Amino acid sequence: MKFVPVNKKVGERIRRYRQLVGLNQESVAEEIGMSGGNFGKIERGEIDINTESLEKLAKLFKIQVASFFDDRPVLGISEKNQNYGYASQT
């Protein structure tokens, strides 16, 4: 298994959640009180994010802080299990 640094993994998950809610980097950075450049570096895993900013992001994305550290894939709305009914001929 390939080792992925924590800041890289967290950054990738932040990017995925941001994309799922349909926000751009600048608007999220402004919402949590940081520059767009620094937020981009966080998403790329170039710098660490502090716990206060993680809490703000979790609130913005309506998720738990622990979700940024989870190994399970981030599922989008269209990727979640769909419960389809059965069609009948009648």
C-alpha positions as protocol buffer text, in pm:
chain_id: "A"
residue {
  index: 1
  type: MET
  ca { x: 0 y: 0 z: 0 }
}
residue {
  index: 2
  type: LYS
  ca { x: 133 y: 344 z: -96 }
}
residue {
  index: 3
  type: PHE
  ca { x: 198 y: 588 z: 188 }
}
residue {
  index: 4
  type: VAL
  ca { x: 10 y: 918 z: 150 }
}
residue {
  index: 5
  type: PRO
  ca { x: 102 y: 1201 z: 388 }
}
residue {
  index: 6
  type: VAL
  ca { x: -186 y: 1313 z: 610 }
}
residue {
  index: 7
  type: ASN
  ca { x: -185 y: 1671 z: 482 }
}
residue {
  index: 8
  type: LYS
  ca { x: -215 y: 1542 z: 123 }
}
residue {
  index: 9
  type: LYS
  ca { x: -499 y: 1303 z: 214 }
}
residue {
  index: 10
  type: VAL
  ca { x: -689 y: 1571 z: 410 }
}
residue {
  index: 11
  type: GLY
  ca { x: -638 y: 1822 z: 129 }
}
residue {
  index: 12
  type: GLU
  ca { x: -779 y: 1581 z: -128 }
}
residue {
  index: 13
  type: ARG
  ca { x: -1083 y: 1515 z: 89 }
}
residue {
  index: 14
  type: ILE
  ca { x: -1139 y: 1888 z: 144 }
}
residue {
  index: 15
  type: ARG
  ca { x: -1131 y: 1938 z: -235 }
}
residue {
  index: 16
  type: ARG
  ca { x: -1378 y: 1654 z: -290 }
}
residue {
  index: 17
  type: TYR
  ca { x: -1624 y: 1785 z: -30 }
}
residue {
  index: 18
  type: ARG
  ca { x: -1590 y: 2139 z: -170 }
}
residue {
  index: 19
  type: GLN
  ca { x: -1669 y: 2013 z: -519 }
}
residue {
  index: 20
  type: LEU
  ca { x: -1967 y: 1814 z: -391 }
}
residue {
  index: 21
  type: VAL
  ca { x: -2125 y: 2125 z: -242 }
}
residue {
  index: 22
  type: GLY
  ca { x: -2051 y: 2318 z: -561 }
}
residue {
  index: 23
  type: LEU
  ca { x: -1826 y: 2591 z: -422 }
}
residue {
  index: 24
  type: ASN
  ca { x: -1504 y: 2733 z: -565 }
}
residue {
  index: 25
  type: GLN
  ca { x: -1181 y: 2774 z: -370 }
}
residue {
  index: 26
  type: GLU
  ca { x: -1213 y: 3151 z: -334 }
}
residue {
  index: 27
  type: SER
  ca { x: -1561 y: 3142 z: -182 }
}
residue {
  index: 28
  type: VAL
  ca { x: -1468 y: 2869 z: 66 }
}
residue {
  index: 29
  type: ALA
  ca { x: -1146 y: 3049 z: 161 }
}
residue {
  index: 30
  type: GLU
  ca { x: -1340 y: 3370 z: 222 }
}
residue {
  index: 31
  type: GLU
  ca { x: -1602 y: 3184 z: 427 }
}
residue {
  index: 32
  type: ILE
  ca { x: -1340 y: 3039 z: 663 }
}
residue {
  index: 33
  type: GLY
  ca { x: -1127 y: 3354 z: 676 }
}
residue {
  index: 34
  type: MET
  ca { x: -815 y: 3272 z: 476 }
}
residue {
  index: 35
  type: SER
  ca { x: -662 y: 3368 z: 144 }
}
residue {
  index: 36
  type: GLY
  ca { x: -749 y: 3176 z: -169 }
}
residue {
  index: 37
  type: GLY
  ca { x: -380 y: 3103 z: -224 }
}
residue {
  index: 38
  type: ASN
  ca { x: -340 y: 2939 z: 116 }
}
residue {
  index: 39
  type: PHE
  ca { x: -661 y: 2742 z: 70 }
}
residue {
  index: 40
  type: GLY
  ca { x: -529 y: 2610 z: -263 }
}
residue {
  index: 41
  type: LYS
  ca { x: -208 y: 2503 z: -91 }
}
residue {
  index: 42
  type: ILE
  ca { x: -412 y: 2318 z: 171 }
}
residue {
  index: 43
  type: GLU
  ca { x: -608 y: 2132 z: -97 }
}
residue {
  index: 44
  type: ARG
  ca { x: -281 y: 2034 z: -269 }
}
residue {
  index: 45
  type: GLY
  ca { x: -135 y: 1916 z: 62 }
}
residue {
  index: 46
  type: GLU
  ca { x: 147 y: 2171 z: 52 }
}
residue {
  index: 47
  type: ILE
  ca { x: 65 y: 2317 z: 395 }
}
residue {
  index: 48
  type: ASP
  ca { x: -119 y: 2190 z: 701 }
}
residue {
  index: 49
  type: ILE
  ca { x: -461 y: 2316 z: 802 }
}
residue {
  index: 50
  type: ASN
  ca { x: -531 y: 2414 z: 1162 }
}
residue {
  index: 51
  type: THR
  ca { x: -810 y: 2260 z: 1368 }
}
residue {
  index: 52
  type: GLU
  ca { x: -1014 y: 2582 z: 1377 }
}
residue {
  index: 53
  type: SER
  ca { x: -1027 y: 2592 z: 997 }
}
residue {
  index: 54
  type: LEU
  ca { x: -1113 y: 2221 z: 983 }
}
residue {
  index: 55
  type: GLU
  ca { x: -1407 y: 2287 z: 1216 }
}
residue {
  index: 56
  type: LYS
  ca { x: -1526 y: 2576 z: 997 }
}
residue {
  index: 57
  type: LEU
  ca { x: -1503 y: 2359 z: 685 }
}
residue {
  index: 58
  type: ALA
  ca { x: -1689 y: 2073 z: 851 }
}
residue {
  index: 59
  type: LYS
  ca { x: -1968 y: 2312 z: 948 }
}
residue {
  index: 60
  type: LEU
  ca { x: -1977 y: 2461 z: 597 }
}
residue {
  index: 61
  type: PHE
  ca { x: -1988 y: 2117 z: 433 }
}
residue {
  index: 62
  type: LYS
  ca { x: -2228 y: 1981 z: 698 }
}
residue {
  index: 63
  type: ILE
  ca { x: -2002 y: 1690 z: 789 }
}
residue {
  index: 64
  type: GLN
  ca { x: -1807 y: 1569 z: 1093 }
}
residue {
  index: 65
  type: VAL
  ca { x: -1443 y: 1680 z: 1129 }
}
residue {
  index: 66
  type: ALA
  ca { x: -1348 y: 1311 z: 1136 }
}
residue {
  index: 67
  type: SER
  ca { x: -1471 y: 1280 z: 776 }
}
residue {
  index: 68
  type: PHE
  ca { x: -1155 y: 1457 z: 661 }
}
residue {
  index: 69
  type: PHE
  ca { x: -948 y: 1169 z: 802 }
}
residue {
  index: 70
  type: ASP
  ca { x: -1170 y: 877 z: 696 }
}
residue {
  index: 71
  type: ASP
  ca { x: -1034 y: 618 z: 451 }
}
residue {
  index: 72
  type: ARG
  ca { x: -1371 y: 547 z: 292 }
}
residue {
  index: 73
  type: PRO
  ca { x: -1443 y: 712 z: -44 }
}
residue {
  index: 74
  type: VAL
  ca { x: -1637 y: 1038 z: -45 }
}
residue {
  index: 75
  type: LEU
  ca { x: -1966 y: 959 z: -215 }
}
residue {
  index: 76
  type: GLY
  ca { x: -2152 y: 1217 z: -413 }
}
residue {
  index: 77
  type: ILE
  ca { x: -2527 y: 1235 z: -435 }
}
residue {
  index: 78
  type: SER
  ca { x: -2533 y: 1042 z: -762 }
}
residue {
  index: 79
  type: GLU
  ca { x: -2293 y: 780 z: -624 }
}
residue {
  index: 80
  type: LYS
  ca { x: -2500 y: 683 z: -321 }
}
residue {
  index: 81
  type: ASN
  ca { x: -2705 y: 367 z: -320 }
}
residue {
  index: 82
  type: GLN
  ca { x: -3021 y: 415 z: -515 }
}
residue {
  index: 83
  type: ASN
  ca { x: -3337 y: 234 z: -410 }
}
residue {
  index: 84
  type: TYR
  ca { x: -3520 y: 172 z: -731 }
}
residue {
  index: 85
  type: GLY
  ca { x: -3865 y: 21 z: -741 }
}
residue {
  index: 86
  type: TYR
  ca { x: -3972 y: -249 z: -977 }
}
residue {
  index: 87
  type: ALA
  ca { x: -4167 y: -171 z: -1289 }
}
residue {
  index: 88
  type: SER
  ca { x: -4461 y: -392 z: -1369 }
}
residue {
  index: 89
  type: GLN
  ca { x: -4635 y: -460 z: -1694 }
}
residue {
  index: 90
  type: THR
  ca { x: -4970 y: -360 z: -1549 }
}
